[in-house]
Amino acid sequence: MEPAVPKSDLEGIQRAGVAARIAGLSYYDNPMFFATVPTDTPEQLLDWHDLCCAWAAGWLHEDAGRDEALQRVLQMRHW
């Protein structure tokens, strides 16, 4: 099954996450959490989840090695 959100869109959202970290925004400032996208079906909910994860992945990639406390949490076994 092909995702409804094109890979190029997810890559752009990931770059936005990188830019947000560089600008000093918090991990919890993820604008995808509040995106006005339909989430009525399981597929739509999964697409929204992909958007949230893409932004977070970019933010975390740019943050790598910067915040020791966050790095410790991410290395926890059950995170």
Secondary structure as GFF3:
##gff-version 3
##sequence-region A 1 79
A	DSSP	alpha_helix	7	23	.	.	.	ID=ss1
A	DSSP	three_ten_helix	27	29	.	.	.	ID=ss2
A	DSSP	three_ten_helix	31	34	.	.	.	ID=ss3
A	DSSP	alpha_helix	42	63	.	.	.	ID=ss4
A	DSSP	alpha_helix	68	74	.	.	.	ID=ss5
###
